[in-house]
Amino acid sequence: MVRVLVTRPEPGASRTMRRLEDQGFQPILLPLTETVALPVDVEGVANNAVAVAVTSANAVRHAPREIVAALAALPCHAVGKRTAEAARAAGFLSVSEGPGDAEALADALAGGFTAKTIIYLCGRVRFPAFEARLKAACVDVRAIETYDTVTLD
């Protein structure tokens, strides 16, 4: 049996482990990082915002309840199924499931939100493409970093 080292943090590590086992591999879990919540200032978070975008389920999981409560009535655009499920579980009332790719989600949102503000719940460590595509389409993206990915000792 082929062994596979899984270094991603939970909860994704366990999902990956189960998938690998189903395919006949012997996974070895050794997460090298973990996600931790960041302090978020709730005051004025929803000012002028017309929607919320989320490209990571961790961003929703680590979002303070006060942030979700302040944003829950806005349409929430999630990158894919797992992130949409996390947004619904957190309390967002209207969640749309995107194509599963951050850049494709940005392209889908760009035309409908020109000159408007979108709140982007995200991690401190992230790829810039989502924000860059929206900003190129004149969408005001207000990033709210709800978590960080840190190395384990």
Backbone bond lengths (Angstrom), bond angles and torsions (degrees), N, CA, C in turn:
res aa  C-N    CA-C-N  psi(-1)  N-CA   C-N-CA  omega(-1)  CA-C   N-CA-C  phi
1 M - - - 1.453 - - 1.537 108.79 -
2 V 1.320 116.07 132.81 1.456 121.78 -178.37 1.526 109.56 -80.86
3 R 1.324 115.91 129.70 1.463 120.91 177.62 1.525 109.69 -90.07
4 V 1.345 114.98 142.60 1.462 121.58 178.59 1.525 107.79 -129.63
5 L 1.313 116.23 128.29 1.464 121.74 178.74 1.525 109.23 -86.09
6 V 1.324 116.74 123.34 1.464 122.98 179.33 1.522 107.24 -107.03
7 T 1.336 116.29 114.13 1.470 120.59 -174.72 1.522 114.13 -107.57
8 R 1.328 117.61 -1.34 1.462 119.98 -176.38 1.527 110.43 -75.04
9 P 1.331 117.09 158.82 1.468 120.12 -179.88 1.527 112.08 -77.35
10 E 1.318 115.41 164.73 1.465 120.94 172.36 1.523 108.56 -72.83
11 P 1.318 119.22 153.53 1.451 127.69 5.62 1.528 113.49 -84.71
12 G 1.316 117.85 -5.14 1.460 120.70 -177.44 1.515 114.14 -66.07
13 A 1.335 117.67 -29.46 1.462 120.63 -177.77 1.525 111.51 -61.22
14 S 1.315 116.80 -43.35 1.473 120.09 -179.33 1.522 111.72 -67.27
15 R 1.334 116.85 -38.40 1.475 119.97 177.12 1.526 110.22 -63.17
16 T 1.329 115.84 -44.80 1.461 120.67 179.30 1.529 110.35 -62.54
17 M 1.326 116.53 -42.01 1.459 121.21 179.05 1.536 110.69 -59.12
18 R 1.329 117.32 -46.44 1.474 120.45 179.94 1.529 111.45 -62.82
19 R 1.339 116.61 -41.66 1.472 120.02 178.58 1.529 110.77 -61.87
20 L 1.326 115.80 -43.44 1.465 119.84 179.86 1.530 111.35 -64.68
21 E 1.326 116.95 -41.36 1.469 120.43 177.68 1.522 110.75 -61.78
22 D 1.331 116.80 -41.17 1.466 121.26 178.49 1.530 111.82 -61.92
23 Q 1.331 116.32 -26.25 1.463 120.94 -179.41 1.529 112.11 -94.15
24 G 1.338 116.68 5.46 1.455 120.14 175.75 1.516 115.81 92.04
25 F 1.317 117.98 8.84 1.461 121.02 178.31 1.527 110.44 -91.36
26 Q 1.325 115.34 163.93 1.459 121.05 174.10 1.532 107.29 -111.12
27 P 1.332 117.34 96.10 1.459 119.58 -178.01 1.530 112.07 -76.43
28 I 1.309 114.54 144.70 1.460 121.98 174.09 1.523 106.14 -119.08
29 L 1.329 116.32 116.75 1.466 120.62 -178.49 1.518 110.26 -84.50
30 L 1.317 115.63 123.82 1.454 122.02 175.10 1.531 108.04 -147.04
31 P 1.337 116.86 72.74 1.471 118.91 -179.67 1.532 110.81 -59.07
32 L 1.311 116.29 131.17 1.459 121.72 179.01 1.519 111.97 -98.22
33 T 1.336 115.96 -13.18 1.462 120.70 -179.64 1.523 109.34 -136.88
34 E 1.323 114.43 167.59 1.457 121.19 171.73 1.519 107.82 -142.99
35 T 1.319 115.56 157.88 1.459 119.87 176.37 1.519 108.24 -99.98
36 V 1.335 115.35 136.89 1.465 121.58 -179.47 1.522 108.94 -130.24
37 A 1.319 115.25 143.10 1.464 120.79 -179.95 1.521 110.78 -67.42
38 L 1.320 115.60 145.06 1.463 122.44 174.52 1.527 108.59 -107.44
39 P 1.329 116.97 151.35 1.466 118.60 174.58 1.528 109.43 -68.51
40 V 1.317 115.93 137.89 1.463 121.30 -178.44 1.517 108.42 -128.92
41 D 1.327 116.66 131.75 1.461 121.69 176.52 1.525 108.77 -82.50
42 V 1.308 116.37 118.19 1.461 121.80 -175.76 1.523 112.17 -79.23
43 E 1.304 117.12 -26.96 1.462 121.24 -173.70 1.529 112.17 -57.89
44 G 1.308 115.48 124.47 1.459 121.90 175.74 1.512 115.26 70.37
45 V 1.326 117.88 13.68 1.460 120.80 -173.95 1.526 112.82 -61.27
46 A 1.316 117.44 -34.58 1.467 119.78 -176.27 1.524 113.49 -94.54
47 N 1.327 118.36 0.67 1.467 120.89 -177.96 1.522 111.84 -52.39
48 N 1.317 116.50 122.88 1.466 124.62 176.38 1.522 115.04 66.19
49 A 1.304 118.89 -1.17 1.466 120.56 -178.33 1.522 110.49 -76.89
50 V 1.335 115.37 141.78 1.466 120.62 178.86 1.528 112.24 -113.07
51 A 1.337 117.18 -8.87 1.461 120.53 -178.91 1.524 109.67 -163.79
52 V 1.320 114.35 167.59 1.461 122.73 176.45 1.525 107.26 -123.04
53 A 1.322 116.56 141.46 1.466 121.64 174.37 1.524 108.30 -124.35
54 V 1.331 115.77 142.75 1.461 121.19 -179.53 1.524 108.45 -140.69
55 T 1.338 116.23 125.73 1.462 120.24 178.55 1.525 112.31 -111.29
56 S 1.332 117.08 5.98 1.458 121.33 179.39 1.521 109.55 -147.29
57 A 1.326 116.27 129.84 1.465 119.81 176.11 1.521 110.72 -62.11
58 N 1.333 117.55 -30.03 1.463 120.35 178.03 1.523 111.91 -62.32
59 A 1.316 117.30 -32.87 1.468 120.28 178.93 1.516 110.76 -62.60
60 V 1.319 116.64 -36.88 1.467 120.96 178.12 1.521 110.08 -76.22
61 R 1.317 117.20 -43.65 1.472 120.84 -179.11 1.525 112.06 -58.79
62 H 1.319 116.45 -36.26 1.464 120.39 -177.08 1.529 113.37 -93.79
63 A 1.310 118.02 -2.83 1.471 120.70 179.72 1.526 109.56 -69.93
64 P 1.329 117.34 131.18 1.467 119.46 176.92 1.528 110.72 -60.72
65 R 1.312 116.09 147.89 1.472 120.92 -179.97 1.520 111.82 -55.00
66 E 1.329 116.35 -36.24 1.468 120.44 -179.24 1.525 111.18 -63.60
67 I 1.324 116.83 -36.45 1.469 120.86 178.03 1.527 109.51 -66.98
68 V 1.322 116.10 -47.86 1.467 119.63 179.62 1.524 109.87 -60.68
69 A 1.327 117.22 -43.47 1.468 120.41 179.64 1.524 111.25 -60.41
70 A 1.329 116.64 -39.20 1.468 120.69 -179.31 1.524 112.07 -70.18
71 L 1.328 117.06 -26.74 1.466 121.66 -174.78 1.530 114.18 -107.79
72 A 1.323 118.15 -8.87 1.468 122.57 -169.60 1.521 114.48 -57.35
73 A 1.320 118.15 -30.27 1.470 120.57 -177.65 1.529 112.54 -80.68
74 L 1.333 117.44 -14.91 1.468 120.34 178.94 1.529 109.61 -78.55
75 P 1.332 117.74 149.44 1.469 118.92 173.97 1.527 109.65 -61.89
76 C 1.317 116.20 133.55 1.461 121.84 -179.35 1.523 108.66 -110.46
77 H 1.324 116.31 124.67 1.464 122.58 -179.34 1.528 108.16 -107.30
78 A 1.324 116.15 109.05 1.458 122.32 -177.58 1.522 110.13 -99.09
79 V 1.313 115.99 147.83 1.459 121.30 -175.73 1.529 112.82 -64.34
80 G 1.321 116.97 -34.14 1.464 120.10 -177.81 1.513 111.85 -162.57
81 K 1.316 115.28 -168.99 1.469 121.91 -172.66 1.526 113.09 -60.11
82 R 1.328 117.86 -52.22 1.464 121.27 -175.90 1.527 111.26 -62.84
83 T 1.307 116.57 -39.94 1.461 120.40 179.14 1.523 110.59 -70.02
84 A 1.321 117.30 -38.02 1.468 120.85 176.52 1.525 110.51 -63.15
85 E 1.318 117.04 -41.94 1.466 120.62 177.73 1.525 110.90 -61.64
86 A 1.330 117.09 -42.00 1.469 120.83 178.76 1.526 110.96 -64.34
87 A 1.333 117.06 -39.01 1.469 120.98 179.51 1.529 110.68 -65.47
88 R 1.309 116.82 -43.15 1.477 120.18 177.70 1.527 110.60 -63.43
89 A 1.319 116.63 -44.13 1.467 121.08 -179.51 1.527 111.44 -63.45
90 A 1.330 116.85 -32.25 1.464 120.98 179.72 1.520 112.28 -74.36
91 G 1.346 117.23 -22.72 1.461 119.50 177.82 1.510 116.16 123.78
92 F 1.338 118.14 4.21 1.463 119.00 175.67 1.527 108.82 -67.94
93 L 1.324 116.04 134.99 1.462 121.32 -171.91 1.521 113.70 -84.98
94 S 1.323 117.49 -34.43 1.460 121.71 -177.89 1.525 108.40 -127.97
95 V 1.324 116.19 103.57 1.467 121.28 -174.99 1.519 109.32 -119.68
96 S 1.334 116.07 127.18 1.462 119.93 174.04 1.523 108.62 -108.77
97 E 1.313 114.84 140.27 1.456 122.11 -177.76 1.515 109.48 -93.49
98 G 1.321 116.34 123.55 1.451 121.36 -178.20 1.514 113.12 -84.97
99 P 1.332 115.87 -170.94 1.465 122.10 -173.26 1.529 115.06 -77.52
100 G 1.323 118.72 -2.70 1.455 120.82 179.17 1.511 114.49 94.71
101 D 1.313 117.08 2.78 1.464 123.14 -177.31 1.526 108.56 -136.47
102 A 1.332 117.42 128.79 1.468 121.25 -175.40 1.526 112.80 -61.09
103 E 1.324 117.24 -41.44 1.463 119.25 -179.13 1.526 111.29 -67.06
104 A 1.328 116.90 -39.11 1.466 120.26 177.52 1.524 110.72 -66.70
105 L 1.336 117.17 -36.56 1.466 120.27 176.23 1.523 109.88 -63.92
106 A 1.317 117.48 -43.25 1.468 120.74 178.13 1.522 110.67 -60.02
107 D 1.317 116.57 -44.10 1.468 120.00 178.88 1.529 111.06 -62.31
108 A 1.336 116.62 -39.26 1.464 120.56 -179.86 1.527 111.78 -67.18
109 L 1.322 117.01 -33.53 1.462 121.12 -177.96 1.522 113.08 -84.79
110 A 1.308 117.25 -27.71 1.468 122.19 -169.97 1.524 114.02 -51.31
111 G 1.298 118.24 -50.89 1.462 120.91 -176.01 1.509 114.49 -65.43
112 G 1.310 117.33 -33.61 1.459 120.63 -175.80 1.511 115.29 -85.25
113 F 1.328 117.53 -7.73 1.462 119.37 -175.03 1.523 113.71 -127.03
114 T 1.322 117.54 20.89 1.459 121.23 177.81 1.523 109.48 -57.64
115 A 1.318 116.21 131.98 1.471 124.71 179.43 1.530 112.51 64.85
116 K 1.323 116.90 20.92 1.464 121.22 176.86 1.524 108.90 -121.44
117 T 1.340 115.77 166.04 1.460 121.20 -177.65 1.522 111.19 -104.49
118 I 1.322 115.07 129.36 1.461 122.88 174.33 1.528 107.74 -115.71
119 I 1.327 115.81 132.58 1.462 121.05 171.76 1.526 107.19 -84.04
120 Y 1.322 115.77 129.62 1.462 121.14 -179.81 1.526 108.61 -113.97
121 L 1.339 117.41 103.80 1.458 121.45 174.76 1.519 107.40 -78.09
122 C 1.340 116.36 125.61 1.460 119.14 -171.12 1.520 111.38 -154.99
123 G 1.307 114.94 175.61 1.451 122.28 174.02 1.514 110.26 -94.09
124 R 1.317 115.50 161.63 1.464 120.25 176.76 1.530 109.78 -64.69
125 V 1.327 116.87 -39.29 1.461 122.09 177.37 1.527 107.05 -94.22
126 R 1.328 116.32 116.13 1.466 120.21 -178.58 1.525 109.42 -158.14
127 F 1.321 115.23 161.84 1.456 120.84 174.81 1.529 108.28 -81.00
128 P 1.319 118.52 142.99 1.468 121.23 -175.50 1.528 115.03 -81.03
129 A 1.318 119.02 -7.97 1.471 121.06 -170.81 1.527 113.38 -60.84
130 F 1.333 118.49 -40.65 1.465 120.95 -178.13 1.528 110.36 -59.53
131 E 1.314 116.47 -52.96 1.466 120.67 -179.49 1.526 111.47 -65.08
132 A 1.321 116.90 -40.39 1.464 120.46 -178.05 1.526 111.47 -62.40
133 R 1.320 117.23 -42.80 1.474 120.04 179.86 1.519 111.48 -64.93
134 L 1.328 116.64 -41.62 1.466 119.00 179.17 1.525 111.21 -67.69
135 K 1.314 116.81 -42.27 1.472 119.72 179.19 1.522 111.05 -64.10
136 A 1.331 116.90 -35.77 1.467 120.41 177.28 1.523 111.32 -64.20
137 A 1.333 116.56 -25.27 1.470 121.81 178.32 1.532 111.21 -94.06
138 C 1.338 116.26 15.57 1.473 122.98 178.62 1.528 112.99 63.82
139 V 1.321 116.62 32.87 1.462 121.56 173.28 1.523 107.08 -95.86
140 D 1.333 116.47 131.24 1.461 121.62 176.93 1.527 107.64 -80.78
141 V 1.317 117.00 111.32 1.458 122.26 -178.83 1.524 108.28 -104.06
142 R 1.329 115.85 118.75 1.465 121.09 177.99 1.526 107.65 -106.25
143 A 1.330 116.30 101.41 1.466 121.54 -178.44 1.523 110.33 -77.47
144 I 1.326 115.31 130.35 1.461 121.94 173.82 1.522 106.28 -119.68
145 E 1.325 115.26 107.90 1.460 121.32 -177.73 1.523 109.21 -81.17
146 T 1.328 116.29 113.28 1.460 121.00 -176.74 1.529 113.10 -99.79
147 Y 1.332 116.67 -14.65 1.466 118.64 -179.21 1.521 110.55 -152.69
148 D 1.330 113.98 164.19 1.455 121.23 175.02 1.525 107.77 -128.88
149 T 1.302 115.95 155.96 1.454 122.12 174.75 1.521 106.83 -107.94
150 V 1.324 116.05 118.71 1.462 121.00 -175.31 1.523 109.51 -122.25
151 T 1.326 115.43 151.93 1.459 119.89 178.64 1.524 110.09 -75.86
152 L 1.315 115.09 145.97 1.464 120.97 177.01 1.519 109.17 -84.67
153 D 1.297 115.45 147.74 1.474 120.23 177.69 1.503 111.10 -77.68
